[in-house]
Amino acid sequence: MKRLLILSFALVPLAGAARSARAEEVSHEIQKAPTSAAPGVPGKAAVTVQGKNGWHVNENAPITLSAKADPGVDLPRPKLARADLAKSTKETARFEIPFTASESGKKTITAEARFVMCQEQACKPVKETVALEIDVAQPAAAAPSSVKGSGKTSSKTSKSKTATP
């Protein structure tokens, strides 16, 4: 009888460890895509939370995203909430951060997302920070043929003006 009692007590910590291990497994993945933009043209950078291993995004808990950008990038809405989600399912939540770059080069938007991941037996709050790289292209230079064309037009205009008096 004592042997059975000792054995049953030995199994209790193992059962607790199994529940704890499930709660410690990867609950989500943050996805981001490379973003390109042109100076002065509004763009969007996307951040997606994807549930993993039986975890899902809690549909009732608050979900927010706060963003900061490098100089030369304007964020008209640096704080986004659940109502701003571009996509919202049980497994996925996607924010699209609006921005406008004023200068070319490699820029970064740093976003902090706060959300709650749940599974059948537990929920846990999560805070993730992600860097979104933006490649802002050089503005296109004026085409050489249009410059020559306007030079010819102005020389014809100046000849006709001198012939008038």
C-alpha positions in Angstrom: 0.0 0.0 0.0 2.8 2.4 0.8 4.4 1.8 -2.6 1.3 2.8 -4.4 0.9 5.9 -2.4 4.5 7.0 -3.0 4.2 6.3 -6.7 1.0 8.3 -7.0 2.6 11.3 -5.3 5.6 11.0 -7.7 3.3 11.3 -10.7 1.6 14.5 -9.5 4.6 16.8 -10.2 5.0 15.3 -13.7 1.4 16.0 -14.6 1.9 19.6 -13.5 5.0 19.9 -15.5 3.2 18.7 -18.6 0.6 21.4 -18.2 3.3 24.0 -17.7 5.2 22.8 -20.8 2.1 23.4 -22.9 1.8 26.9 -21.6 5.5 27.6 -22.4 5.4 26.4 -26.0 5.4 28.9 -28.8 2.0 30.5 -28.9 2.4 32.8 -31.9 4.5 34.1 -34.7 5.0 37.7 -35.8 5.1 38.1 -39.5 6.3 41.2 -41.4 6.9 41.7 -45.1 9.6 43.9 -46.7 8.1 47.3 -47.6 9.2 49.7 -50.3 8.0 53.2 -50.8 8.6 56.4 -52.7 9.1 59.8 -51.1 5.9 61.7 -50.7 3.7 58.7 -51.6 1.6 57.2 -48.7 2.4 53.6 -47.9 1.5 50.9 -45.4 3.7 48.5 -43.4 2.0 45.3 -42.1 2.4 43.4 -38.9 0.6 40.1 -38.5 0.1 38.0 -35.3 -0.4 34.4 -36.2 -1.5 31.8 -33.6 0.6 28.6 -33.3 0.4 25.2 -31.6 -3.3 25.4 -30.7 -3.1 29.1 -29.5 -5.3 31.8 -31.0 -5.7 35.5 -30.7 -8.3 36.5 -28.1 -11.2 38.2 -29.9 -12.4 40.0 -26.8 -9.2 41.3 -25.2 -7.7 44.6 -26.2 -5.1 44.5 -29.0 -2.9 47.6 -29.7 0.0 48.6 -31.8 2.2 51.7 -31.1 4.8 52.7 -33.7 7.8 55.1 -33.9 9.7 55.8 -37.1 13.1 57.1 -38.1 13.4 60.7 -39.1 12.1 61.3 -42.6 9.1 59.0 -42.0 5.7 60.5 -40.9 3.2 58.3 -39.0 -0.2 59.9 -39.2 -1.6 57.3 -36.8 1.2 56.0 -34.5 -1.3 54.2 -32.2 -3.7 51.6 -33.5 -6.4 49.5 -31.7 -8.7 46.5 -32.5 -11.0 48.7 -34.6 -8.0 49.5 -36.9 -7.2 45.8 -37.7 -6.9 45.2 -41.5 -7.7 41.5 -40.8 -9.1 39.8 -37.7 -9.8 36.1 -37.4 -9.5 33.7 -34.5 -6.0 32.7 -35.7 -4.7 36.0 -37.2 -4.7 39.7 -36.5 -3.0 42.1 -39.0 -2.3 45.8 -38.5 -1.4 48.0 -41.5 0.6 51.0 -40.3 0.1 54.1 -42.6 3.2 56.1 -43.3 4.7 58.7 -45.7 8.4 58.9 -46.2 9.9 62.4 -47.1 13.4 61.3 -48.0 15.0 58.3 -49.7 17.1 55.6 -48.0 16.7 52.7 -45.6 14.2 53.6 -42.9 12.8 51.7 -39.9 9.4 51.7 -38.2 9.6 50.1 -34.7 6.2 48.8 -33.6 5.2 47.4 -30.2 2.2 45.1 -30.3 0.2 44.1 -27.2 -2.3 41.3 -27.4 -3.6 38.2 -25.6 -3.1 34.6 -26.8 -5.4 31.8 -25.6 -5.7 28.1 -25.8 -8.3 25.8 -24.3 -7.1 26.0 -20.7 -5.2 29.3 -20.5 -4.6 32.8 -21.8 -1.5 34.9 -21.6 -0.8 38.6 -22.4 2.0 39.2 -24.9 4.1 42.2 -25.7 6.2 42.0 -28.9 8.5 44.6 -30.5 9.2 44.3 -34.2 11.4 46.4 -36.5 9.9 47.0 -40.0 12.4 47.8 -42.7 11.3 50.3 -45.4 13.3 50.8 -48.5 12.5 54.3 -49.8 13.5 54.6 -53.4 15.3 57.6 -54.9 12.9 60.0 -56.7 13.0 59.6 -60.5 15.1 62.2 -62.3 13.5 64.3 -65.1 13.9 62.6 -68.5 16.7 64.2 -70.6 14.5 64.3 -73.8 11.9 66.6 -72.1 14.7 69.0 -71.1 16.0 69.3 -74.7 12.4 69.8 -76.0 11.8 72.7 -73.7 15.1 74.3 -74.7 14.2 74.2 -78.3 10.8 75.7 -77.6 12.3 78.6 -75.7 14.8 79.3 -78.4 12.0 79.5 -81.0 10.0 81.8 -78.8 13.0 84.1 -78.3 13.6 84.2 -82.1 10.0 85.1 -82.8 10.1 87.9 -80.2 13.1 89.5 -81.7 11.5 89.5 -85.2 8.4 91.2 -84.0 9.6 94.8 -83.3 
